[in-house]
């Protein structure tokens, strides 16, 4: 029996890239040891961004940050199961083909490690036991007083701390690109990064604010207005691209998903990343504001018939995690919320060789957002909820940096680079069609 179990463990195939982990306070080996030997809640002590697998005997544990995908597939072999782990579905499929096991594969059989959970598997053969999900991040809700100045200061201070820690681990001569629209999220990330660079004695000349311009989109005018008001227009660098270059088939390959809004967003991210890469072949580091909408619950509730303001406010981390592990609407293949849709940001950047950073996805920042007393501040008024993000973030930016951040109405990334009508004419928006096109790659 012991020999059989050893064979099972020998077929744990880790296709993740250990060099992509950005762990601040311990070595990757120490982090894996903690994952394996400590209770799940101890994973909260691993600081930074990571996708980790640890194993001992027949036990395998996996965990990832919100800002990167981690998938797995369990294949059957006569000598025991083979567990393949990778950030990508196609990498799993390619490995199975190399072993003659691809006949077992379908994309829907792959599984995503959900963010903020430790996943434990026992490799004991057929039938395979269900994985065990144990949450390691459970920030308390609504604990801050209903004081917008205090909330803004706490929230943006946490953002600044994460940006500071990231900057101190990057070679000082490396340039830094902000994916910039002039909206609340990218605007606050730009201003706080600018402030932190100066505070650390680093040169802010390393910064560029990259704005995608597909022609006649409103983002470029907004970006110009944002930076002009602050006397910082020298940092702006538009990245022009042709609408004819938008290729949904490419986006489906890169993101390995089919949700229309995420495919639209990722298509724009691909255009931006391609433009930056063509102009700057050696550029490595990008920073963005992804996660800001989720943290402050700034999505149009009326566009989703499944949501009410009560469900948005009362369900912890609803936009970060979806309805949650173990719920009927939770996708085992894709996870939920930003835990699923972050591939719209991660995959394009990774595809073009960038190392991305989304400080709003860090647990310390999410924890402050969850502690905001949304019920007291909104009294369940939808319009008031939509107003809060601009007020909280602008007050926080002013408190931390002394800069008065312009606040413009919310607009999705894909609606900023190209007018909405033109975008919809070029990008399919029926989920069934996109799903069919994605799955056709494996048929």
C-alpha positions as a Markdown table, in Angstrom:
| # | Residue | x | y | z |
|---|---|---|---|---|
| 1 | Unk | 0.0 | 0.0 | 0.0 |
| 2 | Unk | 2.8 | 2.4 | 0.9 |
| 3 | Unk | 4.5 | 1.8 | -2.5 |
| 4 | Unk | 1.2 | 2.5 | -4.3 |
| 5 | Unk | 0.7 | 5.8 | -2.4 |
| 6 | Unk | 4.2 | 6.8 | -3.3 |
| 7 | Unk | 3.4 | 6.3 | -7.0 |
| 8 | Unk | 0.4 | 8.5 | -6.6 |
| 9 | Unk | 2.4 | 11.3 | -5.2 |
| 10 | Unk | 5.0 | 10.9 | -7.9 |
| 11 | Unk | 2.4 | 12.0 | -10.4 |
| 12 | Unk | 1.8 | 15.4 | -8.9 |
| 13 | Unk | 2.9 | 17.6 | -11.8 |
| 14 | Unk | 3.4 | 21.3 | -10.8 |
| 15 | Unk | 3.4 | 23.4 | -14.0 |
| 16 | Unk | 3.2 | 26.7 | -12.1 |
| 17 | Unk | 6.1 | 29.1 | -12.4 |
| 18 | Unk | 7.9 | 29.4 | -9.0 |
| 19 | Unk | 9.7 | 32.5 | -10.2 |
| 20 | Unk | 6.4 | 34.4 | -10.6 |
| 21 | Unk | 5.7 | 34.2 | -6.9 |
| 22 | Unk | 6.3 | 37.6 | -5.1 |
| 23 | Unk | 6.4 | 36.6 | -1.5 |
| 24 | Unk | 7.6 | 39.4 | 0.8 |
| 25 | Unk | 8.3 | 37.9 | 4.2 |
| 26 | Unk | 9.5 | 34.3 | 3.7 |
| 27 | Unk | 11.0 | 32.0 | 1.1 |
| 28 | Unk | 8.8 | 30.0 | -1.2 |
| 29 | Unk | 9.9 | 26.8 | 0.6 |
| 30 | Unk | 8.9 | 28.3 | 4.0 |
| 31 | Unk | 5.6 | 29.3 | 2.5 |
| 32 | Unk | 5.0 | 25.8 | 1.2 |
| 33 | Unk | 6.0 | 24.3 | 4.6 |
| 34 | Unk | 3.5 | 26.7 | 6.3 |
| 35 | Unk | 0.8 | 25.7 | 3.9 |
| 36 | Unk | 1.4 | 22.0 | 4.6 |
| 37 | Unk | 2.0 | 22.0 | 8.3 |
| 38 | Unk | -0.1 | 24.8 | 9.7 |
| 39 | Unk | -3.8 | 25.4 | 10.0 |
| 40 | Unk | -5.4 | 27.1 | 7.0 |
| 41 | Unk | -5.7 | 30.5 | 8.7 |
| 42 | Unk | -1.9 | 30.7 | 8.9 |
| 43 | Unk | -1.7 | 31.2 | 5.2 |
| 44 | Unk | -2.9 | 34.8 | 5.9 |
| 45 | Unk | 0.7 | 35.3 | 7.2 |
| 46 | Unk | 2.1 | 34.8 | 3.7 |
| 47 | Unk | 2.5 | 38.3 | 2.4 |
| 48 | Unk | 2.6 | 39.2 | -1.3 |
| 49 | Unk | 1.3 | 37.3 | -4.4 |
| 50 | Unk | 1.6 | 33.6 | -4.8 |
| 51 | Unk | 0.3 | 30.3 | -6.2 |
| 52 | Unk | 1.6 | 27.4 | -4.1 |
| 53 | Unk | 1.4 | 23.6 | -4.0 |
| 54 | Unk | 2.6 | 21.5 | -1.1 |
| 55 | Unk | 2.4 | 17.7 | -0.7 |
| 56 | Unk | 3.2 | 15.1 | 1.9 |
| 57 | Unk | 2.3 | 11.4 | 1.3 |
| 58 | Unk | -1.2 | 11.3 | -0.3 |
| 59 | Unk | -2.1 | 14.8 | 0.9 |
| 60 | Unk | -1.8 | 17.8 | -1.5 |
| 61 | Unk | -2.7 | 21.4 | -0.5 |
| 62 | Unk | -3.0 | 24.3 | -2.9 |
| 63 | Unk | -3.5 | 28.0 | -2.4 |
| 64 | Unk | -3.4 | 31.2 | -4.5 |
| 65 | Unk | -3.7 | 34.9 | -4.2 |
| 66 | Unk | -6.7 | 36.7 | -5.7 |
| 67 | Unk | -4.5 | 38.2 | -8.5 |
| 68 | Unk | -3.5 | 35.0 | -10.3 |
| 69 | Unk | -5.2 | 31.9 | -11.6 |
| 70 | Unk | -4.3 | 28.4 | -10.3 |
| 71 | Unk | -6.0 | 25.4 | -11.9 |
| 72 | Unk | -5.8 | 21.6 | -11.5 |
| 73 | Unk | -6.9 | 18.4 | -13.2 |
| 74 | Unk | -7.0 | 14.9 | -11.8 |
| 75 | Unk | -6.3 | 12.2 | -14.4 |
| 76 | Unk | -6.8 | 8.5 | -14.0 |
| 77 | Unk | -4.0 | 6.0 | -14.6 |
| 78 | Unk | -3.8 | 2.3 | -13.8 |
| 79 | Unk | -1.1 | 2.9 | -11.3 |
| 80 | Unk | -2.8 | 5.8 | -9.6 |
| 81 | Unk | -4.1 | 9.3 | -10.2 |
| 82 | Unk | -2.1 | 12.1 | -11.7 |
| 83 | Unk | -2.7 | 15.6 | -10.4 |
| 84 | Unk | -1.7 | 18.4 | -12.9 |
| 85 | Unk | -1.5 | 22.0 | -11.6 |
| 86 | Unk | -1.1 | 25.0 | -13.8 |
| 87 | Unk | -2.3 | 28.6 | -14.2 |
| 88 | Unk | -3.6 | 27.6 | -17.7 |
| 89 | Unk | -6.1 | 25.1 | -19.0 |
| 90 | Unk | -4.1 | 24.6 | -22.3 |
| 91 | Unk | -1.0 | 23.8 | -20.4 |
| 92 | Unk | -2.8 | 21.0 | -18.5 |
| 93 | Unk | -4.2 | 19.7 | -21.8 |
| 94 | Unk | -0.8 | 19.8 | -23.5 |
| 95 | Unk | 0.7 | 17.7 | -20.6 |
| 96 | Unk | -2.1 | 15.2 | -20.8 |
| 97 | Unk | -1.5 | 14.9 | -24.6 |
| 98 | Unk | 2.2 | 14.2 | -24.0 |
| 99 | Unk | 1.2 | 11.3 | -21.7 |
| 100 | Unk | -1.5 | 9.9 | -23.9 |
| 101 | Unk | -4.2 | 10.9 | -21.3 |
| 102 | Unk | -5.9 | 13.7 | -23.3 |
| 103 | Unk | -8.9 | 11.4 | -24.0 |
| 104 | Unk | -10.0 | 12.1 | -20.4 |
| 105 | Unk | -9.9 | 15.8 | -20.8 |
| 106 | Unk | -12.6 | 18.5 | -21.2 |
| 107 | Unk | -12.1 | 22.1 | -20.1 |
| 108 | Unk | -15.1 | 21.8 | -17.7 |
| 109 | Unk | -13.3 | 19.0 | -15.9 |
| 110 | Unk | -10.5 | 21.3 | -14.8 |
| 111 | Unk | -10.8 | 23.1 | -11.5 |
| 112 | Unk | -9.9 | 26.5 | -10.2 |
| 113 | Unk | -8.4 | 27.0 | -6.7 |
| 114 | Unk | -10.8 | 29.6 | -5.3 |
| 115 | Unk | -9.1 | 32.7 | -3.9 |
| 116 | Unk | -8.8 | 33.0 | -0.1 |
| 117 | Unk | -9.1 | 29.3 | 0.4 |
| 118 | Unk | -6.8 | 26.3 | 1.0 |
| 119 | Unk | -7.8 | 23.4 | -1.2 |
| 120 | Unk | -6.8 | 19.9 | 0.2 |
| 121 | Unk | -6.9 | 16.8 | -1.9 |
| 122 | Unk | -6.3 | 13.2 | -1.0 |
| 123 | Unk | -4.8 | 11.2 | -3.8 |
| 124 | Unk | -6.2 | 7.8 | -3.0 |
| 125 | Unk | -7.5 | 6.5 | -6.3 |
| 126 | Unk | -10.9 | 5.8 | -7.7 |
| 127 | Unk | -13.5 | 7.1 | -6.8 |
| 128 | Unk | -11.7 | 10.4 | -6.2 |
| 129 | Unk | -12.8 | 12.2 | -2.9 |
| 130 | Unk | -14.1 | 15.7 | -3.0 |
| 131 | Unk | -11.5 | 18.4 | -2.2 |
| 132 | Unk | -11.8 | 20.2 | 1.1 |
| 133 | Unk | -12.0 | 24.0 | 1.0 |
| 134 | Unk | -10.9 | 25.9 | 4.1 |
| 135 | Unk | -11.1 | 29.7 | 4.2 |
| 136 | Unk | -8.0 | 31.6 | 5.4 |
| 137 | Unk | -9.2 | 35.2 | 5.0 |
| 138 | Unk | -12.4 | 36.3 | 6.7 |
| 139 | Unk | -12.2 | 40.1 | 7.3 |
| 140 | Unk | -15.0 | 41.4 | 9.7 |
| 141 | Unk | -17.7 | 43.6 | 8.1 |
| 142 | Unk | -18.8 | 47.1 | 8.9 |
| 143 | Unk | -16.6 | 47.7 | 11.9 |
| 144 | Unk | -15.4 | 51.2 | 11.0 |
| 145 | Unk | -17.3 | 54.3 | 12.1 |
| 146 | Unk | -19.4 | 56.1 | 9.5 |
| 147 | Unk | -16.8 | 58.8 | 9.0 |
| 148 | Unk | -15.8 | 59.2 | 5.3 |
| 149 | Unk | -12.6 | 61.0 | 6.2 |
| 150 | Unk | -11.4 | 58.3 | 8.5 |
| 151 | Unk | -12.5 | 55.5 | 6.1 |
| 152 | Unk | -10.8 | 57.2 | 3.1 |
| 153 | Unk | -7.6 | 57.7 | 5.1 |
| 154 | Unk | -7.5 | 54.1 | 6.3 |
| 155 | Unk | -8.3 | 52.7 | 2.8 |
| 156 | Unk | -5.8 | 54.7 | 0.8 |
| 157 | Unk | -3.1 | 54.3 | 3.5 |
| 158 | Unk | -3.4 | 50.6 | 3.1 |
| 159 | Unk | -3.2 | 51.0 | -0.6 |
| 160 | Unk | -0.1 | 53.2 | -0.2 |
| 161 | Unk | 1.6 | 50.6 | 2.1 |
| 162 | Unk | 1.1 | 47.9 | -0.5 |
| 163 | Unk | 2.5 | 50.0 | -3.3 |
| 164 | Unk | 5.4 | 50.9 | -1.1 |
| 165 | Unk | 6.3 | 47.3 | -0.4 |
| 166 | Unk | 6.0 | 46.5 | -4.1 |
| 167 | Unk | 8.2 | 49.4 | -5.2 |
| 168 | Unk | 10.9 | 48.4 | -2.7 |
| 169 | Unk | 11.3 | 45.0 | -4.4 |
| 170 | Unk | 11.8 | 46.4 | -7.9 |
| 171 | Unk | 15.2 | 47.4 | -9.2 |
| 172 | Unk | 15.3 | 51.2 | -8.9 |
| 173 | Unk | 16.1 | 51.8 | -12.6 |
| 174 | Unk | 13.1 | 49.8 | -13.9 |
| 175 | Unk | 10.4 | 52.0 | -15.5 |
| 176 | Unk | 6.8 | 51.6 | -14.1 |
| 177 | Unk | 3.7 | 51.7 | -16.3 |
| 178 | Unk | 0.3 | 52.7 | -14.9 |
| 179 | Unk | -2.7 | 51.3 | -16.9 |
| 180 | Unk | -4.5 | 54.6 | -16.8 |
| 181 | Unk | -7.9 | 55.9 | -17.8 |
| 182 | Unk | -8.3 | 58.8 | -15.3 |
| 183 | Unk | -11.0 | 57.0 | -13.5 |
| 184 | Unk | -11.1 | 56.6 | -9.7 |
| 185 | Unk | -9.2 | 53.4 | -9.5 |
| 186 | Unk | -6.4 | 54.0 | -12.0 |
| 187 | Unk | -6.2 | 57.6 | -10.9 |
| 188 | Unk | -5.8 | 56.8 | -7.3 |
| 189 | Unk | -3.2 | 54.2 | -8.0 |
| 190 | Unk | -1.3 | 56.7 | -10.2 |
| 191 | Unk | -1.3 | 59.4 | -7.6 |
| 192 | Unk | -0.4 | 57.2 | -4.7 |
| 193 | Unk | 2.4 | 55.6 | -6.7 |
| 194 | Unk | 3.7 | 59.0 | -7.6 |
| 195 | Unk | 3.5 | 60.1 | -3.9 |
| 196 | Unk | 5.2 | 56.9 | -2.6 |
| 197 | Unk | 8.0 | 57.1 | -5.1 |
| 198 | Unk | 8.8 | 60.6 | -3.9 |
| 199 | Unk | 8.5 | 59.7 | -0.3 |
| 200 | Unk | 10.9 | 56.8 | -0.7 |
| 201 | Unk | 13.4 | 59.1 | -2.5 |
| 202 | Unk | 12.9 | 57.4 | -5.8 |
| 203 | Unk | 12.5 | 59.2 | -9.1 |
| 204 | Unk | 8.9 | 59.7 | -10.3 |
| 205 | Unk | 10.3 | 60.1 | -13.8 |
| 206 | Unk | 10.2 | 56.3 | -13.9 |
| 207 | Unk | 6.4 | 56.6 | -14.3 |
| 208 | Unk | 4.3 | 56.6 | -17.4 |
| 209 | Unk | 0.5 | 56.7 | -17.5 |
| 210 | Unk | -0.4 | 54.5 | -20.5 |
| 211 | Unk | -3.9 | 55.2 | -21.9 |
| 212 | Unk | -5.4 | 53.1 | -24.6 |
| 213 | Unk | -6.8 | 55.1 | -27.6 |
| 214 | Unk | -8.7 | 53.2 | -30.3 |
| 215 | Unk | -10.1 | 56.4 | -31.7 |
| 216 | Unk | -13.0 | 58.6 | -30.4 |
| 217 | Unk | -13.1 | 56.8 | -27.0 |
| 218 | Unk | -13.7 | 59.1 | -24.0 |
| 219 | Unk | -10.8 | 57.8 | -21.8 |
| 220 | Unk | -8.0 | 59.7 | -23.5 |
| 221 | Unk | -9.9 | 63.1 | -23.0 |
| 222 | Unk | -10.6 | 62.1 | -19.4 |
| 223 | Unk | -6.9 | 61.1 | -18.8 |
| 224 | Unk | -5.8 | 64.4 | -20.2 |
| 225 | Unk | -8.2 | 66.3 | -18.0 |
| 226 | Unk | -7.2 | 64.4 | -14.9 |
| 227 | Unk | -3.5 | 65.0 | -15.2 |
| 228 | Unk | -3.9 | 68.6 | -16.5 |
| 229 | Unk | -5.8 | 69.6 | -13.3 |
| 230 | Unk | -2.9 | 68.3 | -11.2 |
| 231 | Unk | -0.1 | 69.7 | -13.4 |
| 232 | Unk | 1.1 | 66.1 | -14.1 |
| 233 | Unk | 0.4 | 65.8 | -17.8 |
| 234 | Unk | 4.0 | 65.1 | -18.7 |
| 235 | Unk | 3.4 | 61.5 | -17.4 |
| 236 | Unk | 0.7 | 60.7 | -19.9 |
| 237 | Unk | 1.5 | 58.5 | -22.9 |
| 238 | Unk | -1.4 | 57.4 | -25.2 |
| 239 | Unk | -1.1 | 54.0 | -26.8 |
| 240 | Unk | -2.9 | 54.2 | -30.1 |
| 241 | Unk | -4.3 | 51.1 | -31.8 |
| 242 | Unk | -6.7 | 50.3 | -34.6 |
| 243 | Unk | -10.2 | 48.9 | -33.8 |
| 244 | Unk | -9.5 | 46.4 | -36.7 |
| 245 | Unk | -6.8 | 44.8 | -34.5 |
| 246 | Unk | -9.4 | 43.7 | -31.9 |
| 247 | Unk | -9.6 | 39.9 | -32.1 |
| 248 | Unk | -12.0 | 38.0 | -29.9 |
| 249 | Unk | -10.6 | 34.6 | -30.9 |
| 250 | Unk | -7.2 | 35.8 | -29.6 |
| 251 | Unk | -8.8 | 37.0 | -26.4 |
| 252 | Unk | -10.5 | 33.6 | -25.8 |
| 253 | Unk | -7.2 | 31.9 | -26.3 |
| 254 | Unk | -5.4 | 34.2 | -23.9 |
| 255 | Unk | -8.0 | 34.4 | -21.1 |
| 256 | Unk | -9.5 | 30.9 | -21.4 |
| 257 | Unk | -12.9 | 32.2 | -20.4 |
| 258 | Unk | -16.0 | 33.4 | -22.2 |
| 259 | Unk | -17.9 | 35.9 | -19.9 |
| 260 | Unk | -18.8 | 38.8 | -22.3 |
| 261 | Unk | -17.9 | 41.7 | -20.0 |
| 262 | Unk | -14.5 | 40.1 | -19.1 |
| 263 | Unk | -13.8 | 39.2 | -22.8 |
| 264 | Unk | -14.5 | 42.8 | -23.8 |
| 265 | Unk | -12.2 | 44.1 | -21.0 |
| 266 | Unk | -9.5 | 41.6 | -21.8 |
| 267 | Unk | -9.6 | 42.5 | -25.5 |
| 268 | Unk | -8.8 | 46.1 | -24.6 |
| 269 | Unk | -6.1 | 45.0 | -22.2 |
| 270 | Unk | -4.5 | 42.9 | -25.0 |
| 271 | Unk | -4.5 | 46.0 | -27.3 |
| 272 | Unk | -2.9 | 48.1 | -24.6 |
| 273 | Unk | -0.3 | 45.5 | -23.6 |
| 274 | Unk | 0.6 | 44.8 | -27.3 |
| 275 | Unk | 1.0 | 48.5 | -27.9 |
| 276 | Unk | 3.3 | 49.0 | -24.9 |
| 277 | Unk | 5.3 | 46.0 | -25.8 |
| 278 | Unk | 5.8 | 47.1 | -29.4 |
| 279 | Unk | 7.0 | 50.5 | -28.3 |
| 280 | Unk | 9.1 | 49.3 | -25.3 |
| 281 | Unk | 10.4 | 45.8 | -25.9 |
| 282 | Unk | 12.1 | 45.5 | -22.5 |
| 283 | Unk | 9.4 | 47.0 | -20.3 |
| 284 | Unk | 8.5 | 44.7 | -17.4 |
| 285 | Unk | 6.4 | 46.3 | -14.7 |
| 286 | Unk | 2.7 | 47.4 | -14.9 |
| 287 | Unk | 0.4 | 48.5 | -12.2 |
| 288 | Unk | -3.4 | 49.0 | -12.4 |
| 289 | Unk | -6.5 | 49.6 | -10.4 |
| 290 | Unk | -8.3 | 46.3 | -10.9 |
| 291 | Unk | -10.2 | 45.3 | -7.8 |
| 292 | Unk | -11.2 | 48.9 | -6.8 |
| 293 | Unk | -14.8 | 48.5 | -8.1 |
| 294 | Unk | -15.2 | 45.2 | -6.3 |
| 295 | Unk | -13.9 | 46.6 | -3.0 |
| 296 | Unk | -16.3 | 49.5 | -2.9 |
| 297 | Unk | -19.2 | 47.6 | -4.6 |
| 298 | Unk | -19.3 | 49.9 | -7.5 |
| 299 | Unk | -21.1 | 47.9 | -10.2 |
| 300 | Unk | -24.5 | 48.8 | -11.7 |
| 301 | Unk | -26.9 | 46.5 | -9.7 |
| 302 | Unk | -29.7 | 47.1 | -12.1 |
| 303 | Unk | -27.8 | 45.3 | -14.9 |
| 304 | Unk | -27.8 | 42.0 | -13.0 |
| 305 | Unk | -31.3 | 40.6 | -12.2 |
| 306 | Unk | -29.8 | 38.3 | -9.5 |
| 307 | Unk | -28.7 | 41.2 | -7.4 |
| 308 | Unk | -30.3 | 43.7 | -5.0 |
| 309 | Unk | -28.5 | 46.3 | -2.9 |
| 310 | Unk | -29.2 | 44.1 | 0.2 |
| 311 | Unk | -27.4 | 41.1 | -1.4 |
| 312 | Unk | -24.5 | 43.3 | -2.4 |
| 313 | Unk | -24.0 | 44.9 | 0.9 |
| 314 | Unk | -24.8 | 42.0 | 3.2 |
| 315 | Unk | -22.8 | 39.2 | 1.5 |
| 316 | Unk | -19.1 | 39.4 | 2.4 |
| 317 | Unk | -16.7 | 39.9 | -0.5 |
| 318 | Unk | -19.5 | 39.2 | -3.0 |
| 319 | Unk | -17.8 | 40.9 | -5.9 |
| 320 | Unk | -14.4 | 39.4 | -5.0 |
| 321 | Unk | -15.6 | 35.8 | -4.7 |
| 322 | Unk | -19.1 | 35.5 | -6.2 |
| 323 | Unk | -21.7 | 33.7 | -4.1 |
| 324 | Unk | -19.0 | 31.7 | -2.5 |
| 325 | Unk | -17.5 | 28.2 | -2.4 |
| 326 | Unk | -20.1 | 25.5 | -1.8 |
| 327 | Unk | -23.0 | 27.6 | -3.2 |
| 328 | Unk | -25.0 | 26.4 | -6.2 |
| 329 | Unk | -23.8 | 29.3 | -8.4 |
| 330 | Unk | -20.1 | 28.8 | -7.6 |
| 331 | Unk | -18.3 | 27.4 | -10.6 |
| 332 | Unk | -15.8 | 24.7 | -9.8 |
| 333 | Unk | -14.2 | 25.2 | -13.2 |
| 334 | Unk | -13.8 | 29.0 | -12.9 |
| 335 | Unk | -14.5 | 30.1 | -9.3 |
| 336 | Unk | -16.6 | 33.3 | -9.0 |
| 337 | Unk | -16.4 | 37.1 | -8.8 |
| 338 | Unk | -13.0 | 38.7 | -9.3 |
| 339 | Unk | -11.5 | 35.3 | -8.3 |
| 340 | Unk | -12.7 | 34.2 | -11.7 |
| 341 | Unk | -12.5 | 37.4 | -13.8 |
| 342 | Unk | -9.1 | 38.5 | -12.8 |
| 343 | Unk | -7.8 | 36.6 | -15.8 |
| 344 | Unk | -9.0 | 39.6 | -17.8 |
| 345 | Unk | -6.0 | 41.5 | -16.3 |
| 346 | Unk | -3.5 | 38.7 | -15.5 |
| 347 | Unk | -3.6 | 36.8 | -18.8 |
| 348 | Unk | -3.0 | 39.7 | -21.2 |
| 349 | Unk | -0.1 | 41.1 | -19.1 |
| 350 | Unk | 1.4 | 37.6 | -18.7 |
| 351 | Unk | 1.0 | 36.9 | -22.4 |
| 352 | Unk | 3.0 | 39.9 | -23.4 |
| 353 | Unk | 5.7 | 39.3 | -20.8 |
| 354 | Unk | 4.7 | 41.9 | -18.2 |
| 355 | Unk | 4.7 | 41.5 | -14.4 |
| 356 | Unk | 1.5 | 43.1 | -13.3 |
| 357 | Unk | 0.5 | 44.4 | -9.9 |
| 358 | Unk | -3.0 | 45.3 | -8.7 |
| 359 | Unk | -2.7 | 46.7 | -5.2 |
| 360 | Unk | -6.5 | 46.9 | -4.7 |
| 361 | Unk | -6.5 | 43.0 | -4.7 |
| 362 | Unk | -4.3 | 42.7 | -1.6 |
| 363 | Unk | -6.0 | 41.3 | 1.5 |
| 364 | Unk | -4.9 | 44.3 | 3.7 |
| 365 | Unk | -6.8 | 46.7 | 1.3 |
| 366 | Unk | -9.8 | 44.4 | 1.0 |
| 367 | Unk | -10.0 | 44.1 | 4.8 |
| 368 | Unk | -10.4 | 47.9 | 5.1 |
| 369 | Unk | -13.0 | 47.9 | 2.4 |
| 370 | Unk | -15.0 | 45.1 | 4.1 |
| 371 | Unk | -14.9 | 47.1 | 7.4 |
| 372 | Unk | -16.7 | 50.0 | 5.8 |
| 373 | Unk | -20.2 | 50.3 | 7.3 |
| 374 | Unk | -22.1 | 50.3 | 4.0 |
| 375 | Unk | -25.5 | 49.8 | 5.7 |
| 376 | Unk | -25.1 | 52.9 | 7.8 |
| 377 | Unk | -23.7 | 55.0 | 5.0 |
| 378 | Unk | -26.3 | 54.1 | 2.4 |
| 379 | Unk | -29.4 | 53.1 | 4.3 |
| 380 | Unk | -29.8 | 50.7 | 1.3 |
| 381 | Unk | -30.1 | 53.6 | -1.2 |
| 382 | Unk | -28.5 | 52.5 | -4.5 |
| 383 | Unk | -27.6 | 56.0 | -5.7 |
| 384 | Unk | -25.8 | 56.7 | -2.4 |
| 385 | Unk | -23.8 | 53.5 | -2.8 |
| 386 | Unk | -22.6 | 54.6 | -6.2 |
| 387 | Unk | -21.5 | 58.0 | -4.8 |
| 388 | Unk | -19.4 | 56.5 | -2.0 |
| 389 | Unk | -16.4 | 55.3 | -4.0 |
| 390 | Unk | -15.5 | 58.6 | -5.4 |
| 391 | Unk | -16.0 | 60.3 | -2.0 |
| 392 | Unk | -14.0 | 57.7 | 0.0 |
| 393 | Unk | -11.1 | 57.4 | -2.5 |
| 394 | Unk | -10.7 | 61.2 | -3.2 |
| 395 | Unk | -10.7 | 62.0 | 0.6 |
| 396 | Unk | -8.2 | 59.3 | 1.2 |
| 397 | Unk | -5.9 | 60.4 | -1.6 |
| 398 | Unk | -6.1 | 64.0 | -0.3 |
| 399 | Unk | -5.3 | 62.8 | 3.3 |
| 400 | Unk | -2.3 | 60.7 | 2.2 |
| 401 | Unk | -0.8 | 62.8 | -0.6 |
| 402 | Unk | -2.3 | 66.3 | -0.3 |
| 403 | Unk | -3.4 | 66.0 | -3.9 |
| 404 | Unk | -7.0 | 66.8 | -4.9 |
| 405 | Unk | -8.0 | 63.9 | -7.1 |
| 406 | Unk | -10.5 | 64.7 | -9.9 |
| 407 | Unk | -13.5 | 62.3 | -9.8 |
| 408 | Unk | -15.3 | 61.5 | -13.1 |
| 409 | Unk | -18.4 | 59.3 | -13.6 |
| 410 | Unk | -17.8 | 55.5 | -13.6 |
| 411 | Unk | -17.1 | 53.9 | -17.0 |
| 412 | Unk | -16.0 | 50.4 | -17.8 |
| 413 | Unk | -12.5 | 50.0 | -19.4 |
| 414 | Unk | -13.9 | 48.6 | -22.6 |
| 415 | Unk | -16.3 | 51.6 | -23.0 |
| 416 | Unk | -13.4 | 54.1 | -22.5 |
| 417 | Unk | -11.1 | 53.2 | -25.4 |
| 418 | Unk | -13.8 | 52.9 | -28.0 |
| 419 | Unk | -17.4 | 54.2 | -28.0 |
| 420 | Unk | -19.8 | 51.6 | -26.7 |
| 421 | Unk | -21.7 | 51.3 | -30.0 |
| 422 | Unk | -18.5 | 50.7 | -32.0 |
| 423 | Unk | -17.2 | 48.2 | -29.4 |
| 424 | Unk | -20.4 | 46.1 | -29.5 |
| 425 | Unk | -20.3 | 46.1 | -33.3 |
| 426 | Unk | -16.9 | 44.5 | -33.2 |
| 427 | Unk | -17.0 | 42.2 | -30.1 |
| 428 | Unk | -19.7 | 39.5 | -29.7 |
| 429 | Unk | -21.6 | 39.9 | -26.5 |
| 430 | Unk | -23.7 | 36.7 | -26.3 |
| 431 | Unk | -22.2 | 34.4 | -23.7 |
| 432 | Unk | -23.4 | 31.2 | -25.5 |
| 433 | Unk | -21.6 | 32.2 | -28.7 |
| 434 | Unk | -18.4 | 33.0 | -26.8 |
| 435 | Unk | -18.6 | 29.7 | -24.8 |
| 436 | Unk | -19.1 | 27.7 | -28.0 |
| 437 | Unk | -16.1 | 29.4 | -29.7 |
| 438 | Unk | -13.9 | 28.7 | -26.7 |
| 439 | Unk | -14.9 | 25.1 | -26.3 |
| 440 | Unk | -14.3 | 24.4 | -30.0 |
| 441 | Unk | -10.6 | 24.6 | -29.3 |
| 442 | Unk | -10.9 | 21.2 | -27.5 |
| 443 | Unk | -13.3 | 19.4 | -29.9 |
